Amino acid sequence: PLFPGARAPLPRVGAAGPMNEPLAGRRPKKASWLWATCSSVMPVLQWLPNYPVRSFLVPDMAGGLTLGCILMGQSLAHADLCKVSLIHGPYSCMMPPLAYAMFGSAIHGSVGTGGLVALLTGEQLIHYGDDIGFRTHAGAILTLEVGIVLALMGVCRLAFLVRFLSRPALSGFITASALLIIFSQIAPMLGLPAWASKGGIVHIIAHHITYLGAFNPATAILSFVSLLFLMNAKRLKKMPYLKFIADFKELVLIASLCAFTPWLNARLEKSPSAEGETGIRPVTIVGPMPSGLPAFTPPMDMTDMRLAKELLPGAILIAFVVFLSSFAGAKKFAMKDGYQIKALNELLALGFANIAGAFFGSVPTQIGLSRSAIAYGCGVKSQLGGNIIVAGVVAAITAAFSGYLYDVPKCVLNGIIVNGASHLPEFSEGAKLLRLAANPVYNWKSRMEFAVWFGGFACTLILGAFAGMVIAVIVSLSLILYQVVNPDITQLGYRAVTDGDDNSPDTTDHRARKWVNAHNQGTVQEDGILVCRLEGPLFYANVESLQEWIDEQELLYEEEHGRPFKGIILSAAAIPFMDTTAVLTLEEMIKSYAERGILFFAANTFGQTGRIIANRLEEKMSDRLKTESLKQRVRNSSTIDDFVRLINENQTAAGARRMLLSRSFTNIKEVQNSRSKDADP
């Protein structure tokens, strides 16, 4: 169905004939292909003509009104965090939601400003001086570049690139970024003068703690009361007549203080201490704001090319964060409501949303997780309620009331930011990874994920959000490359199937046996046969690691038993891919082992790996078998047990002498120290 949540399929428009086929089905083939392509890229062409007004319009209207009012208050605060003119916060919530509604596939995805993206944007724009007009202009260029990067990623189908940022690294980055957002708002919430608040609260405490004496008690009290209200407003939902206050808490707070602040400042201006920079002073307010709707203005011209080049690296990273945070939130509620979202549509939708917004003075926008939760809770049924009506509500409020925002206290906007950021930290994710790191069942690579989380957290907290994001990407890529180049290789033993209650292994049972890590308790290794499993693709970067690991195991066995292996079996059950270099190396290994009387087989093959082994290696694996009947059985053998029997029967038939492995290792301790053993189950 086109609308998730609908209990029955929606009626098709233009139905005709006994099969109730749409008239669109009678189009020529070229027209049908063009329509299918356009409708897949622009889902609005699918859902809008079939929109069930009677059942969907009321919940969409209610949800859109709620989201619009919430976004109006949040966008003003996020614009302050972006270091641009405050009116450009609401400007960012008009055109982007409309553009997203045409291309996006997330019904509950509410597009607008967001705290995390606003923090990254502010870090980029803070370097461009104290001229807020120039920073606002640079913000529009940055938004354009973010949109172009996202759109190009969608056109080139590069969604997989952003997935190289691991979940632990992203979680650590988000957690530290939330703390940075909160720390950055403390100084203005205390009412510290501009000269005392430079560097943020951490810098002040570390180097200039005496500056805290310049705080403004009036601003601090107003900030504390506002934050207390925002954090506890949800309790009002239990009261039927006050539920609307909880739903629109940001807007209610701003409207209330717009009326209260002039009276407060009038009293404070008469205070004897109002003239200095210490003591009780009037509360800083937003001041004059342009009224009306934004005009269409190209974000840049040829004279801005140098500025655009300076902003491009930051735009690429912000684009990654926009897609990662947006797609994760959208996917969460798509799974809850039972519909599918596509990465291609989301990249194009977010890209075009930011491109369109840049021409109206927008800052970078994203899908807000908290707003998506509100849309889901309000029962929003389509993009009409999730974005189109939202844009209309924000535009209407901006056009009608932007002139009345003159008396909004800036500290209230800081409180809104702190309240939103307080929901972002993911310390629970770090605690979960720490518990996994302490669990000996997992190998060191799994336990490294806590180190990745903590590294992303610490680097972001110390070096800033931009540097933290870069380091998180580098760490994630490095971890992926290391794990691919050094795959987990596990020696296997078996637990035989027994008929009685005794769970001890039965080495004489020829039924299918369960092969597990040889270091597990109760396992038995096949005498004279090395059975191992490589987990991951086998290709040019890691095939030598496999070769070296087998050589080390062979030398260890010779030191302990005084004789070489009679066979080696590689379980390919966890090898999804094998390249030409790996095939050539395996051919050389098969030949080398055969010359020393040791058989080498690959078991549990499937898919591409199975086809390559059957075509290139099967004949070479069977060359050293002593009888034709054994050679014929290679084709019909697939499991580890099949090849174990082949090796044992060939040994009985051949009685050949096997040569010991000659290596440069001087003693057994050198071998044991050369490679650590993992303990994966």
C-alpha positions in Angstrom: 0.0 0.0 0.0 1.1 3.5 -0.7 0.2 4.7 2.8 1.6 2.7 5.7 -0.8 2.5 8.5 -3.8 2.0 6.2 -5.6 -1.2 7.0 -6.7 -1.9 3.5 -5.1 -1.1 0.1 -6.1 2.3 -1.2 -8.5 2.4 -4.2 -6.7 3.2 -7.4 -7.6 6.3 -9.3 -8.9 5.8 -12.8 -9.9 2.2 -12.3 -11.4 0.5 -15.3 -12.3 -3.0 -16.4 -13.2 -6.2 -14.5 -9.6 -6.5 -13.1 -9.8 -2.9 -11.7 -6.6 -2.0 -13.5 -5.6 1.7 -13.6 -5.9 3.6 -16.8 -2.1 4.3 -16.5 -1.6 0.7 -17.4 -2.7 1.4 -21.0 0.0 3.9 -21.6 2.6 3.1 -24.3 5.7 1.2 -23.1 7.9 4.3 -23.3 5.5 6.4 -21.3 5.1 3.6 -18.7 8.8 3.4 -18.3 9.1 7.2 -17.9 6.3 7.3 -15.5 7.7 4.5 -13.4 11.1 6.2 -13.3 9.7 9.6 -12.4 7.4 8.2 -9.7 10.2 6.2 -8.1 12.4 9.3 -7.9 9.4 11.5 -6.8 7.1 9.5 -4.5 4.7 12.5 -4.4 3.5 11.4 -7.9 2.4 8.1 -6.3 0.7 9.2 -3.1 -0.7 12.6 -3.8 -3.2 11.5 -6.6 -4.4 8.7 -4.3 -4.6 10.8 -1.1 -7.7 9.7 0.9 -8.9 13.1 2.1 -11.6 11.8 4.5 -9.4 9.5 6.5 -6.0 11.2 6.4 -6.6 15.0 6.3 -7.6 15.5 9.9 -4.6 13.7 11.5 -2.3 15.3 8.9 -3.6 18.8 9.8 -3.3 18.2 13.5 0.2 16.8 13.2 1.3 19.5 10.8 0.1 22.3 13.1 1.8 20.7 16.1 5.1 20.2 14.3 5.0 23.7 12.8 4.6 25.4 16.1 7.4 23.3 17.6 9.7 24.0 14.7 9.1 27.7 14.9 10.6 27.9 18.4 13.4 25.4 17.8 14.5 27.1 14.6 15.1 30.4 16.3 17.3 28.7 18.8 19.2 26.7 16.2 19.8 29.8 14.1 21.5 31.3 17.2 23.7 28.1 17.5 24.5 28.5 13.7 25.8 32.0 14.4 23.5 33.5 11.8 20.7 36.0 11.9 17.8 34.5 14.0 15.1 35.0 11.3 17.0 32.6 9.1 16.0 29.8 11.4 12.3 30.0 10.4 13.4 30.7 6.8 15.1 27.3 6.9 11.8 25.5 7.7 9.8 26.8 4.7 11.2 25.7 1.4 13.3 22.6 2.5 10.2 20.7 3.9 8.4 21.4 0.6 11.3 20.1 -1.5 11.7 17.1 0.7 8.0 16.2 0.4 8.4 15.7 -3.3 11.4 13.4 -3.2 11.5 11.9 0.3 10.1 8.5 1.2 9.9 8.9 5.0 6.3 9.7 6.0 7.2 10.8 9.5 10.5 12.6 8.6 10.1 16.2 9.6 12.7 18.3 7.8 14.1 21.5 9.5 16.9 22.7 11.6 18.7 20.4 14.1 21.0 20.8 17.0 23.8 18.6 15.9 24.0 20.1 12.4 23.6 23.6 13.8 26.6 23.0 16.0 28.8 21.9 13.1 27.5 24.8 11.0 28.3 27.3 13.8 31.9 25.8 14.1 32.4 26.6 10.4 30.9 30.1 10.4 32.4 31.3 13.7 35.7 31.8 11.8 34.2 34.6 9.7 34.3 37.4 12.2 31.7 39.3 14.1 29.7 40.5 11.1 26.5 38.4 11.4 25.4 39.5 7.9 28.5 38.0 6.3 28.2 34.8 8.4 24.5 34.5 7.3 25.6 34.9 3.7 28.3 32.2 4.2 25.7 30.0 5.8 23.6 30.1 2.6 26.6 29.1 0.5 27.4 26.3 3.0 23.8 25.1 2.7 24.0 25.1 -1.1 27.2 23.0 -1.0 25.7 20.5 1.5 22.7 20.1 -0.8 24.9 19.6 -3.9 27.1 17.0 -2.1 24.0 15.0 -1.0 22.3 15.2 -4.4 25.5 14.0 -6.1 25.8 11.2 -3.7 22.2 10.2 -4.6 22.8 10.5 -8.4 26.0 8.4 -8.1 24.4 6.0 -5.6 27.1 6.6 -3.0 25.0 6.0 0.0 27.3 3.2 1.1 30.1 5.7 1.7 28.6 7.2 4.8 28.1 3.8 6.2 31.8 3.4 6.7 31.3 5.6 9.8 30.9 2.9 12.4 28.0 3.1 14.9 30.4 3.3 18.0 32.3 6.2 16.5 29.1 8.1 15.5 27.6 7.5 19.0 30.7 8.8 20.7 30.7 11.9 18.4 27.0 12.6 19.0 27.4 12.3 22.8 30.4 14.6 22.9 28.7 17.0 20.5 25.7 17.2 22.8 27.9 18.1 25.7 29.6 20.8 23.5 26.2 22.3 22.7 25.2 22.4 26.3 28.6 23.9 27.4 28.4 26.5 24.7 25.1 27.8 26.1 26.0 28.1 29.7 27.9 31.4 29.5 25.0 33.3 27.7 22.5 31.7 30.1 24.5 33.2 33.0 24.4 36.6 31.3 28.1 37.0 31.1 29.3 40.0 29.1 30.9 39.3 25.7 34.4 40.0 26.9 34.0 37.4 29.7 32.2 34.7 27.8 34.9 34.1 25.1 36.1 30.5 24.9 33.0 29.0 26.6 32.4 28.0 30.2 35.1 25.3 30.3 37.8 27.9 29.2 36.4 30.4 31.8 36.6 27.9 34.6 40.0 26.7 33.6 41.7 30.0 33.1 39.5 32.9 34.2 37.2 31.7 37.0 36.9 35.2 38.4 35.0 36.2 35.2 32.0 34.3 36.7 31.5 37.2 39.1 30.3 39.2 36.1 27.2 37.1 35.7 23.7 38.7 35.5 21.4 37.3 38.2 18.3 38.3 36.3 19.4 36.4 33.2 20.6 33.4 35.2 17.2 33.2 37.0 15.2 33.6 33.8 17.3 30.9 32.1 16.9 28.5 35.0 13.2 29.0 35.2 12.8 28.5 31.4 14.9 25.4 31.4 13.0 24.0 34.4 9.7 24.6 32.5 10.9 23.0 29.3 12.2 19.9 31.0 9.0 19.3 33.1 6.4 20.5 30.6 5.7 16.9 29.5 4.0 16.3 32.9 1.2 18.7 31.9 0.1 16.1 29.3 -1.7 14.3 32.1 -4.0 17.3 32.5 -6.5 17.6 29.7 -6.8 21.4 29.8 -3.1 22.0 29.9 -2.0 19.4 27.3 -1.6 22.0 24.6 1.1 23.7 26.8 3.2 20.5 26.8 2.8 20.1 23.0 3.8 23.7 22.2 6.1 24.4 25.1 8.7 26.3 23.1 6.2 28.6 21.5 4.3 29.1 24.8 7.5 30.0 26.6 8.6 32.5 23.9 5.1 34.1 23.7 4.9 34.4 27.5 8.3 36.0 27.9 7.7 38.4 25.0 5.1 39.9 27.2 7.0 39.6 30.5 10.5 40.8 29.4 9.6 44.5 28.6 8.2 44.9 32.1 11.2 43.2 33.7 13.7 45.2 31.7 11.9 48.5 32.5 12.3 47.7 36.2 15.9 46.6 35.9 16.9 49.7 34.0 16.0 51.8 37.0 18.3 49.7 39.2 21.5 51.5 40.4 23.7 48.6 39.1 22.2 48.6 35.6 24.8 51.0 34.2 27.8 48.7 34.8 28.9 45.3 33.5 28.4 43.6 36.8 25.4 43.2 39.1 21.7 43.0 38.1 21.3 44.3 34.5 18.5 44.2 31.9 18.1 40.9 30.1 19.5 40.8 26.6 16.8 40.5 24.0 16.7 39.5 20.3 16.0 43.0 19.0 14.7 44.1 15.6 13.8 41.3 13.1 12.7 41.6 9.5 9.0 40.9 9.0 7.5 39.0 6.1 8.7 36.0 4.1 12.1 35.4 2.6 12.9 36.6 -0.9 14.4 34.5 -3.6 18.1 35.3 -3.6 20.9 33.4 -5.3 23.3 32.3 -2.4 26.5 33.1 -4.3 28.0 34.7 -7.4 31.4 34.5 -9.0 33.0 36.7 -6.3 32.2 34.1 -3.7 34.2 31.3 -5.3 37.1 31.6 -2.8 34.7 31.5 0.1 32.9 28.5 -1.4 36.2 26.6 -1.6 37.0 27.3 2.0 33.6 26.0 3.1 33.6 22.9 0.9 35.5 20.5 3.3 33.1 21.4 6.1 30.1 21.0 3.8 31.2 17.4 2.9 31.3 16.4 6.6 28.1 18.2 7.4 26.4 16.4 4.5 27.6 13.0 5.9 26.1 13.9 9.3 22.8 15.2 7.7 22.3 11.9 5.9 23.4 9.6 8.8 21.3 11.3 11.4 18.3 11.8 9.1 18.3 8.2 7.6 18.7 6.6 11.0 15.7 8.5 12.5 13.6 8.0 9.4 14.4 4.2 9.3 13.5 3.8 12.9 9.9 5.0 12.4 9.6 3.4 9.0 10.2 0.0 10.7 7.7 0.9 13.5 5.0 1.7 11.0 5.8 -1.0 8.4 6.9 0.9 5.4 10.1 1.1 3.4 12.4 4.0 2.9 15.1 4.2 0.2 18.6 5.6 0.6 18.5 7.0 -2.9 15.3 8.9 -2.3 16.6 10.3 1.0 19.8 11.5 -0.5 18.1 13.2 -3.3 15.3 14.6 -1.1 17.8 16.0 1.5 20.0 17.3 -1.3 17.3 19.2 -3.1 15.8 20.4 0.2 19.1 22.1 1.1 19.7 23.4 -2.4 16.2 24.9 -2.5 16.6 26.4 1.0 19.9 28.0 0.1 18.1 30.3 -2.3 15.9 31.6 0.6 18.7 32.1 3.1 18.5 28.7 4.8 21.0 27.0 7.0 21.7 23.2 6.6 18.6 21.2 7.4 18.0 17.6 8.4 15.3 15.2 9.6 14.8 15.7 13.3 14.6 12.5 15.4 12.5 14.2 18.1 10.1 15.8 15.6 9.8 12.4 13.8 8.7 10.9 17.1 6.1 13.6 17.5 4.9 13.1 14.0 4.5 9.4 14.7 2.8 10.0 18.0 0.3 12.5 16.4 -0.7 9.9 13.8 0.7 11.8 10.7 -0.3 9.7 7.6 1.6 11.4 4.7 4.1 14.0 3.7 1.3 16.5 3.7 1.2 16.5 7.5 4.9 15.8 8.0 6.3 18.6 5.9 3.9 20.5 3.6 1.5 21.8 6.3 4.5 22.3 8.6 6.1 24.7 6.1 2.8 26.5 5.8 2.4 26.9 9.5 6.0 28.2 9.9 5.5 30.7 7.0 2.2 31.9 8.5 3.7 32.5 11.9 6.8 34.2 10.5 4.8 36.5 8.3 2.3 37.4 11.0 4.4 37.5 14.2 8.1 38.0 13.3 7.9 41.6 14.2 6.7 40.7 17.7 9.9 38.7 18.4 11.7 41.9 19.4 11.4 41.2 23.1 12.3 37.5 23.1 15.2 37.0 25.7 18.2 35.4 24.1 18.8 33.3 27.2 15.4 31.6 26.5 16.7 30.5 23.1 19.8 29.1 24.8 17.6 27.2 27.2 15.6 25.7 24.2 18.9 24.5 22.7 20.1 23.0 26.0 16.8 21.2 26.4 17.0 19.7 22.9 20.6 18.7 23.3 20.0 17.0 26.6 18.2 14.2 24.7 21.1 13.5 22.4 23.8 11.9 24.6 24.2 8.2 24.2 26.0 7.2 27.3 23.9 4.0 27.5 25.5 3.0 24.2 29.0 3.5 25.7 28.0 1.6 28.8 26.8 -1.3 26.7 30.0 -1.4 24.7 32.0 -1.3 28.0 30.1 -4.4 29.2 30.9 -6.1 25.9 34.5 -5.2 26.3 34.6 -6.8 29.7 33.1 -10.0 28.4 35.8 -12.6 27.6 33.5 -14.4 25.1 34.3 -11.7 22.5 37.6 -11.3 20.8 39.7 -8.1 21.0 38.3 -6.8 17.8 34.8 -6.7 19.2 36.1 -5.2 22.5 37.9 -2.5 20.5 34.5 -0.9 19.8 34.4 0.7 23.2 37.8 2.2 22.5 36.4 3.6 19.2 33.4 5.0 21.1 35.6 6.6 23.7 38.1 7.9 21.1 35.3 9.6 19.1 33.9 11.0 22.4 37.2 12.3 23.8 38.5 13.8 20.5 35.2 15.6 19.8 35.1 16.9 23.4 38.8 18.1 23.4 39.3 19.2 19.7 35.8 20.3 18.8 33.0 18.8 16.7 34.6 19.3 13.3 37.9 17.7 14.2 36.1 15.0 16.2 34.0 14.1 13.1 37.1 13.9 11.0 38.9 11.6 13.5 35.7 9.5 13.9 35.7 8.9 10.1 39.4 8.1 10.0 39.2 5.7 13.0 36.2 3.9 11.4 37.9 3.5 8.1 41.2 2.4 9.7 39.3 -0.2 11.8 37.5 -1.6 8.7 40.8 -1.8 6.8 42.6 -3.5 9.6 39.8 -6.1 10.1 39.7 -6.9 6.4 43.5 -7.2 6.1 43.7 -9.2 9.3 40.6 -11.5 9.3 39.7 -13.8 12.2 41.1 -17.2 11.5 39.9 -19.9 13.9 41.1 -23.5 14.4 38.1 -25.8 14.6 37.3 -28.9 16.6 34.2 -31.0 16.8 31.5 -32.1 19.2 30.2 -35.4 17.9 26.5 -36.4 18.0 25.8 -39.0 20.6 22.8 -41.1 21.4 23.1 -41.1 25.2 22.9 -38.4 27.8 26.7 -38.3 27.8 27.8 -35.1 26.1 31.4 -36.2 25.7 32.6 -36.2 22.1 32.4 -39.5 20.2 35.3 -39.7 17.7 34.0 -42.8 16.0 30.6 -41.4 15.1 30.5 -40.5 11.3 27.3 -38.6 11.5 27.3 -34.8 10.9 29.4 -33.2 13.6 29.3 -29.6 14.9 32.5 -27.9 14.3 33.3 -25.0 16.7 36.3 -23.2 18.1 38.9 -25.7 19.0 39.6 -23.8 22.3 36.1 -24.3 23.6 35.7 -26.8 26.4 34.6 -30.3 25.3 35.9 -30.1 21.8 38.2 -32.6 20.0 40.6 -31.9 17.2 40.9 -34.3 14.3 44.2 -36.2 14.7 46.7 -35.0 12.1 44.2 -32.7 10.3 44.1 -28.9 10.7 40.6 -27.6 10.3 40.3 -23.8 10.2 37.7 -21.1 9.3 38.4 -17.7 7.8 35.8 -15.1 8.5 35.5 -12.5 5.7 36.5 -12.1 2.1 39.7 -13.7 0.9 41.6 -11.5 -1.4 45.0 -10.0 -2.2 45.2 -8.0 1.0 44.8 -10.9 3.5 45.5 -14.1 1.7 49.1 -14.0 3.0 47.8 -13.7 6.5 46.0 -17.1 6.0 49.2 -18.6 4.5 51.3 -17.4 7.5 48.7 -18.6 10.0 48.6 -22.1 8.6 52.4 -22.3 8.5 52.5 -21.3 12.2 49.9 -23.9 13.1 51.8 -26.5 11.2 55.1 -25.7 13.0 53.4 -25.8 16.4 51.9 -29.2 15.6 55.3 -30.6 14.4 57.0 -29.3 17.6 54.4 -31.0 19.8 53.8 -34.3 17.9 57.0 -34.8 15.9 55.2 -35.4 12.7 53.5 -33.1 10.1 49.8 -32.8 9.3 48.3 -35.3 6.9 45.7 -32.8 5.7 44.5 -29.3 6.0 40.8 -28.3 5.5 39.7 -24.6 5.1 36.1 -24.0 5.9 34.8 -21.4 3.4 31.4 -21.0 5.0 32.3 -17.5 6.0 34.1 -16.5 2.8 31.6 -14.6 0.6 34.2 -13.4 -2.0 37.5 -14.6 -3.4 39.6 -12.7 -5.9 42.2 -13.9 -8.5 45.2 -13.3 -6.3 43.7 -15.5 -3.6 42.9 -18.3 -6.1 46.5 -18.2 -7.4 47.9 -18.3 -3.9 45.7 -21.2 -3.0 46.8 -23.1 -6.1 50.4 -22.6 -5.0 49.6 -23.7 -1.5 47.9 -26.9 -2.7 50.9 -27.7 -4.9 53.4 -27.0 -2.1 51.6 -29.1 0.4 51.1 -31.9 -2.0 54.8 -32.1 -2.7 55.2 -32.8 1.0 52.4 -35.4 1.1 49.9 -33.1 2.8 46.4 -32.8 1.3 44.6 -29.4 1.2 40.8 -29.0 0.7 38.2 -26.2 0.9 34.9 -27.3 2.5 31.5 -25.7 2.9 31.8 -23.7 -0.3 28.9 -21.8 -1.8 28.0 -18.9 -4.1 30.8 -17.2 -6.0 33.4 -18.8 -3.8 32.0 -22.3 -4.5 32.0 -21.7 -8.2 35.6 -20.5 -8.3 36.8 -23.4 -6.2 34.9 -25.9 -8.4 36.3 -24.5 -11.6 39.9 -23.7 -10.6 40.9 -25.7 -7.5 38.8 -28.9 -7.4 41.0 -30.7 -10.0 44.2 -29.7 -8.3 42.9 -30.7 -4.9 42.2 -34.2 -6.2 45.4 -34.7 -8.1 47.3 -36.2 -5.1 44.6 -38.7 -4.1 45.9 -42.2 -4.7 42.8 -43.9 -6.2 40.3 -42.9 -8.9 37.4 -43.7 -6.6 38.7 -41.1 -4.1 39.3 -38.6 -6.8 35.6 -39.0 -8.0 34.4 -38.5 -4.4 36.0 -35.0 -4.3 33.2 -33.7 -6.6 30.5 -35.0 -4.2 32.2 -33.9 -1.0 31.2 -30.6 0.6 31.3 -30.8 4.4 34.3 -30.9 6.7 33.4 -34.5 7.6 33.4 -35.5 3.9 37.0 -34.3 3.5 38.1 -35.7 6.8 37.1 -39.2 5.6 38.8 -38.6 2.3 42.1 -37.6 4.0 42.0 -40.6 6.3 41.2 -43.1 3.6 43.8 -41.7 1.3 46.4 -42.0 4.1 45.5 -45.6 4.6 45.7 -46.3 0.8 49.0 -44.4 0.3 51.1 -44.8 3.3 53.3 -42.0 1.9 56.0 -40.3 3.9 55.2 -36.7 4.8 58.0 -34.1 5.0 58.3 -31.7 8.0 57.9 -28.0 7.5 61.2 -26.1 7.5 60.9 -22.5 8.7 63.1 -19.8 10.2 61.4 -19.9 13.6 64.0 -20.8 16.2 61.7 -22.1 18.9 58.1 -22.7 19.8 57.8 -19.5 21.9 58.7 -17.3 18.9 55.8 -18.9 17.0 53.4 -18.5 19.9 54.3 -14.8 20.2 54.0 -14.2 16.5 50.2 -14.4 16.4 47.7 -14.2 19.2 44.9 -16.7 19.3 41.3 -15.3 19.3 38.6 -17.1 21.3 35.5 -16.6 19.1 32.7 -19.1 19.6 
